[in-house]
């Protein structure tokens, strides 16, 4: 059973969004704020000490002093400063006496007051004109493609700062978590909004749940699967310990998939519900029993269309090799109407024919059958020998020897009469028998014949 967490963990946010309540309560001037020469001089003088004391990742570009405030209860005096940092998020710092400075990102400190009026602690230095631009290096570090169109600060704890983002590349939204204060030498993690509870400590407000789940449609396209999604056929499942995200999708034709997305949001794998029982208990929106019956019927039609008469009674998915066309399925099938099975490569679209390898020859294509016994396919090898004039050999045993770099494949066969067998040579692209070599003359082929009865002579 693959373990998945339902939802994503983030730091509990306990700090306020903006500095000094006493200072922030002041209404910003209706006129555009300006930076005086004196304020900039005081800011630049104080900045190095503040950067050191606050452990701030800041290559100082500019600074100013915002002013001072006095706590009405404690009478403690605080001084506020704005710093612009090259290649990093700007910050507002509150220094109270000899206490460690409190650090707020410009996105936090610039949030409007509850009454909608501008914040008196808003960043105004030219280097902080677009506070969300300061998040770019953290987004890049996360590995998730995102050009932020909207950003909402959610606050910070003693160790983490959290933002909600809506990206040009994905309208579903993300939660970005960085250190507090933001440092580029610390982890930066982006997780999709759909992974967070709508009633949790951290939640998304810039997108609704339907928009968050709309990412499923792009994922389906990226996976190469064709699926007309049911109106209520999208769901988030969870996240694995490695950071992979899992979604379920139900299609109007009765099929369904679990979509596996890499932590970076790039690679997508669509796993049919019939093969996904081990992932968090499997699909919940698709009737897999009916789907399995339908899939057997579909595979039966496709194998017969490819010239292999098989009433498919069971199947097992196999991994694709480099030679398999993109988005094709590789499946071993067992048949109700015959003892031997096959390996089938089903194309992404029904307009293309499947490629079927019977189990006597499938290893020459890189696949070994396991749903049927090897002996069930020996009659095909016997027929091949007969076609090459070797009519006395009824194949009783066989082994795949291998395929050479230039595409020649070899299968060794033993004969039921106990006489020495043969090495059969094939071309593999396309698969076709080329020659039959008696074992006594095949010693130069991968060490020669090794099946019992074939070593003599």
C-alpha positions in Angstrom: 0.0 0.0 0.0 1.4 3.3 -1.0 1.2 5.8 1.9 -0.3 9.1 1.1 -1.0 12.1 3.3 -4.4 13.8 2.8 -3.4 17.4 2.7 -0.1 19.1 3.2 1.6 20.2 6.4 2.8 23.8 6.8 4.1 25.7 9.8 1.5 27.1 12.2 1.3 30.8 11.5 1.2 32.8 14.7 2.8 36.1 13.9 1.0 39.2 12.8 1.1 40.2 9.1 2.4 43.6 9.7 4.7 45.5 12.1 3.9 47.5 15.2 0.2 47.8 15.6 0.6 51.4 17.0 2.6 52.5 13.9 0.5 50.5 11.4 -2.7 52.1 12.7 -1.6 55.4 11.4 -3.3 56.2 8.1 -0.9 56.6 5.2 -0.8 60.1 3.7 -3.2 60.6 0.8 -0.2 62.1 -1.1 2.3 59.7 -2.6 4.9 58.8 0.1 8.4 60.0 -0.5 11.8 59.1 0.9 13.7 62.0 2.4 17.4 62.2 2.3 17.5 62.1 6.1 15.3 58.9 6.3 17.5 57.2 3.7 20.7 58.2 5.5 19.3 56.8 8.9 18.2 53.6 7.1 21.5 53.0 5.4 23.3 53.6 8.7 21.2 51.1 10.7 20.8 48.4 8.0 24.1 46.5 8.4 23.4 46.0 12.1 19.8 45.0 11.5 20.8 42.5 8.8 23.3 40.9 11.1 21.0 40.8 14.2 18.0 39.5 12.2 20.0 36.9 10.2 18.5 38.4 7.1 19.6 37.2 3.6 20.0 40.7 2.1 22.5 42.2 -0.3 21.7 45.7 0.7 20.6 47.9 -2.2 18.6 50.7 -0.4 17.2 51.5 3.0 15.1 54.1 4.8 13.8 54.7 8.3 10.0 54.7 8.5 9.8 56.3 11.9 9.3 55.5 15.6 6.3 54.3 17.6 5.6 53.9 21.3 3.6 51.0 22.7 0.7 52.6 24.7 0.9 49.9 27.3 4.5 49.2 27.8 5.8 52.6 26.7 8.5 50.7 24.8 9.9 52.6 21.8 10.2 50.9 18.5 12.0 52.0 15.3 10.9 50.8 11.8 13.1 50.4 8.8 12.6 49.3 5.2 15.3 47.5 3.3 15.6 46.7 -0.4 17.7 43.7 -1.1 19.2 42.7 -4.5 17.7 39.5 -5.7 15.6 38.9 -2.7 12.3 40.0 -1.1 12.4 43.4 0.5 11.7 43.6 4.3 10.4 45.9 7.0 12.2 45.6 10.3 11.0 46.6 13.7 13.6 47.1 16.4 12.5 47.4 20.0 15.3 48.2 22.4 17.9 45.4 22.5 15.4 42.7 21.6 16.0 40.7 18.4 14.5 42.6 15.5 11.2 41.4 14.0 11.3 41.0 10.2 8.3 41.3 7.8 8.4 40.9 4.1 7.2 43.8 2.0 4.2 41.7 0.9 3.2 41.4 4.6 3.9 44.9 5.7 2.2 46.5 2.7 -1.2 44.8 3.3 -4.0 47.4 3.5 -5.5 48.1 6.9 -8.7 46.3 7.9 -10.7 49.5 6.9 -9.2 49.2 3.4 -6.9 52.3 3.7 -3.2 52.0 2.8 -0.8 50.7 5.4 1.6 53.2 7.0 4.3 50.4 6.9 4.0 49.8 3.1 7.3 49.5 1.3 8.0 52.5 -1.0 11.7 52.1 -1.9 12.1 51.9 -5.7 13.7 48.4 -5.3 10.6 47.2 -3.6 8.1 48.6 -6.1 6.9 45.1 -7.1 7.2 43.0 -3.9 6.1 39.8 -5.6 9.2 40.0 -7.9 11.3 39.3 -4.8 9.7 35.8 -4.6 11.1 34.8 -8.0 14.3 33.2 -6.8 12.4 31.2 -4.2 9.9 30.0 -6.8 12.8 29.0 -9.0 14.4 27.1 -6.2 11.1 25.1 -5.6 11.4 23.7 -9.1 7.7 24.5 -9.9 7.2 26.7 -13.1 5.3 29.8 -11.9 5.1 33.4 -13.1 3.0 34.9 -10.2 0.0 36.9 -11.3 -1.5 37.3 -7.8 0.2 36.9 -4.4 -1.3 37.0 -0.9 0.9 36.9 2.2 -0.4 34.5 4.8 2.0 35.4 7.6 4.9 33.8 9.3 5.9 31.8 12.3 9.3 31.7 14.0 10.7 29.5 11.2 8.5 29.8 8.1 6.9 32.5 5.9 4.0 31.5 3.7 2.4 33.0 0.6 -0.5 32.1 -1.6 0.2 32.4 -5.4 -1.8 32.2 -8.6 0.5 31.5 -11.5 0.2 32.2 -15.2 1.1 28.6 -15.8 -1.5 27.1 -13.5 -4.7 28.9 -12.3 -5.2 26.3 -9.6 -3.0 28.2 -7.2 -0.1 27.3 -4.9 1.1 27.7 -1.3 4.8 28.8 -1.2 6.6 28.2 2.1 10.1 29.6 2.7 12.1 30.3 5.8 11.5 33.2 8.2 13.0 35.6 7.4 13.2 34.4 3.7 16.7 33.0 3.0 17.8 31.5 -0.3 20.1 29.0 1.5 17.0 27.4 3.1 14.3 25.2 1.4 11.5 26.7 -0.7 8.5 24.5 -1.3 5.5 25.0 -3.6 2.4 22.9 -3.1 -1.0 23.2 -5.0 -3.9 24.8 -3.2 -6.0 21.8 -3.7 -3.9 20.0 -1.1 -5.0 22.3 1.7 -8.3 22.1 3.6 -10.7 25.0 3.0 -11.0 25.2 6.8 -7.4 24.8 7.8 -4.9 27.1 9.4 -3.4 27.7 6.0 -5.8 27.9 3.1 -6.2 29.5 -0.3 -8.6 32.4 -0.9 -7.6 33.6 -4.4 -9.0 30.5 -6.1 -12.1 28.3 -5.4 -12.1 24.5 -5.2 -13.4 24.1 -8.7 -10.6 26.2 -10.1 -8.0 24.3 -8.0 -9.2 21.0 -9.4 -9.2 22.3 -12.9 -5.5 21.4 -13.0 -6.7 17.8 -13.6 -7.6 18.7 -17.2 -4.2 19.9 -18.1 -2.6 16.9 -16.4 -4.8 14.6 -18.5 -3.6 16.3 -21.7 0.0 16.0 -20.6 -0.5 12.3 -19.9 -1.8 11.6 -23.4 -5.0 10.0 -22.1 -8.3 10.7 -23.7 -11.0 11.3 -21.1 -14.2 13.4 -21.0 -14.3 14.1 -17.3 -17.6 13.8 -15.4 -18.9 17.1 -13.9 -18.0 15.8 -10.4 -15.2 13.6 -11.6 -12.2 15.4 -10.2 -10.7 14.8 -6.7 -7.4 15.3 -4.9 -6.1 12.2 -3.1 -2.9 13.2 -1.4 0.8 13.5 -1.4 3.5 10.9 -1.0 6.5 11.1 1.2 8.6 11.9 -1.9 6.3 14.9 -2.8 4.4 13.3 -5.6 0.8 14.5 -5.9 -2.1 12.2 -6.6 -5.5 13.0 -8.1 -8.4 10.9 -9.2 -10.4 11.5 -12.4 -13.6 9.8 -13.6 -14.5 9.7 -17.3 -18.0 9.7 -18.8 -17.2 6.4 -20.7 -16.8 4.6 -17.3 -13.0 4.6 -17.2 -11.0 6.4 -14.6 -7.5 7.2 -13.7 -5.3 8.1 -10.8 -2.9 10.9 -11.9 0.6 10.9 -10.5 2.3 14.3 -10.7 6.0 14.9 -9.9 6.7 17.2 -7.0 7.9 19.9 -9.5 4.6 19.8 -11.3 6.1 18.6 -14.6 5.9 14.9 -15.3 2.4 13.3 -15.2 1.6 9.6 -15.2 -2.0 8.4 -15.7 -2.6 5.1 -13.9 -5.9 3.3 -14.9 -8.2 2.7 -12.0 -7.9 -1.1 -12.7 -4.2 -0.9 -11.9 -4.4 1.6 -9.0 -5.7 -0.5 -6.1 -2.4 0.0 -4.2 -2.6 3.8 -4.3 -4.5 5.0 -1.2 -7.1 2.2 -1.6 -7.7 2.9 -5.4 -10.3 4.8 -7.2 -13.5 5.9 -5.4 -15.4 7.4 -8.3 -15.1 4.6 -10.9 -16.7 1.1 -10.7 -13.6 -1.0 -11.4 -15.5 -4.3 -11.6 -17.5 -3.0 -14.6 -14.5 -1.2 -16.0 -12.5 -4.5 -15.9 -15.2 -6.3 -17.9 -15.3 -3.4 -20.4 -11.5 -3.4 -20.6 -11.4 -7.1 -21.4 -13.8 -6.6 -24.2 -11.8 -3.7 -25.6 -8.5 -5.6 -25.5 -10.3 -8.6 -27.2 -11.4 -6.4 -30.1 -7.9 -4.8 -30.4 -6.0 -8.1 -30.3 -8.3 -9.7 -32.9 -8.0 -6.6 -35.1 -4.2 -7.2 -35.0 -4.6 -10.8 -36.1 -4.4 -12.6 -32.8 -7.6 -14.4 -31.9 -7.9 -13.9 -28.1 -11.0 -13.5 -26.0 -9.2 -11.7 -23.2 -9.9 -13.1 -19.8 -7.2 -11.3 -17.8 -4.4 -8.9 -18.2 -1.4 -7.3 -16.5 0.2 -4.0 -17.3 3.9 -3.9 -18.1 6.4 -1.1 -18.2 7.2 0.5 -21.6 10.6 0.1 -23.2 12.4 2.8 -25.2 11.0 1.3 -28.4 7.4 1.6 -27.4 5.6 4.7 -28.9 4.7 7.4 -26.5 1.4 7.0 -24.5 1.0 3.4 -25.7 0.1 0.6 -23.2 2.1 -2.6 -22.9 -0.1 -5.4 -21.5 0.2 -9.1 -21.1 -3.1 -10.8 -21.9 -4.5 -14.3 -21.1 -7.2 -15.8 -23.3 -10.4 -17.7 -22.5 -10.4 -19.4 -25.9 -6.8 -20.7 -26.1 -4.1 -21.7 -23.6 -1.3 -19.4 -24.8 -1.3 -15.7 -24.1 0.5 -12.8 -25.6 2.1 -9.4 -25.0 0.2 -6.6 -26.7 1.3 -3.0 -27.3 -2.0 -1.0 -27.6 -1.6 2.4 -29.3 -2.9 5.7 -27.8 -5.7 6.0 -30.4 -8.1 3.3 -31.6 -7.4 4.3 -35.2 -4.0 2.5 -35.0 -3.5 -1.3 -34.8 -2.1 -3.0 -31.8 1.2 -4.9 -32.0 1.0 -8.5 -30.6 3.8 -10.8 -29.7 2.9 -14.4 -28.8 4.6 -15.8 -25.7 6.9 -17.9 -27.8 8.5 -14.8 -29.2 7.8 -12.0 -26.7 11.2 -12.1 -25.1 12.8 -11.1 -28.4 10.8 -7.9 -27.9 12.0 -7.5 -24.3 8.9 -9.0 -22.5 8.4 -12.3 -20.7 4.9 -13.8 -20.3 3.8 -14.9 -16.8 0.0 -15.3 -17.1 0.4 -18.5 -19.2 2.8 -21.4 -19.1 5.7 -21.3 -21.6 4.8 -24.7 -23.0 1.5 -23.4 -24.2 3.3 -21.5 -27.0 5.7 -24.2 -28.1 3.5 -25.3 -31.0 4.4 -22.0 -32.7 8.1 -22.8 -32.6 7.3 -26.3 -33.9 5.4 -24.8 -36.8 8.4 -22.5 -37.6 10.8 -25.4 -37.7 8.5 -27.3 -40.0 8.3 -24.3 -42.3 12.2 -24.5 -42.6 12.1 -28.3 -43.3 12.9 -29.5 -39.7 9.8 -31.7 -39.5 11.0 -34.2 -37.0 11.3 -31.8 -34.1 8.3 -31.2 -31.8 9.5 -28.5 -29.4 9.6 -29.6 -25.8 11.6 -26.8 -24.2 12.8 -23.3 -25.2 14.9 -20.4 -24.0 15.5 -16.9 -25.3 19.2 -16.5 -25.8 19.2 -12.7 -26.5 19.3 -10.0 -29.2 22.5 -8.7 -30.7 23.3 -5.0 -31.1 22.4 -5.2 -34.8 19.0 -6.6 -34.1 19.4 -10.4 -34.6 17.6 -12.5 -32.0 18.1 -16.1 -31.0 15.9 -18.7 -29.4 17.2 -22.2 -28.5 14.7 -25.1 -28.7 14.9 -28.7 -27.6 13.0 -31.6 -29.3 10.7 -34.2 -27.7 12.5 -37.1 -29.4 15.7 -36.4 -27.4 17.8 -35.6 -30.5 19.8 -32.4 -30.5 17.8 -29.3 -31.0 18.3 -26.0 -32.8 19.2 -22.4 -32.5 16.6 -20.3 -34.4 17.7 -16.9 -35.7 15.3 -14.0 -36.1 15.4 -10.4 -37.4 13.6 -8.3 -34.7 12.5 -5.2 -36.6 10.1 -6.5 -37.8 10.1 -9.9 -36.1 10.7 -12.6 -38.7 12.4 -16.0 -38.7 15.7 -16.0 -40.7 17.4 -19.4 -40.2 17.7 -22.6 -38.2 21.1 -23.8 -36.9 21.6 -27.2 -35.5 23.1 -27.0 -32.0 26.3 -28.8 -32.9 27.0 -25.8 -35.2 25.8 -23.1 -32.9 28.7 -23.0 -30.4 29.7 -19.5 -31.5 26.3 -18.0 -30.6 26.4 -16.8 -27.0 28.2 -20.0 -25.9 26.0 -22.3 -27.8 23.1 -24.5 -26.8 22.6 -25.3 -23.1 19.2 -26.9 -22.8 19.2 -30.6 -21.6 19.7 -32.9 -24.6 21.3 -30.1 -26.7 24.8 -30.2 -25.3 25.8 -33.5 -26.9 27.4 -33.8 -30.3 
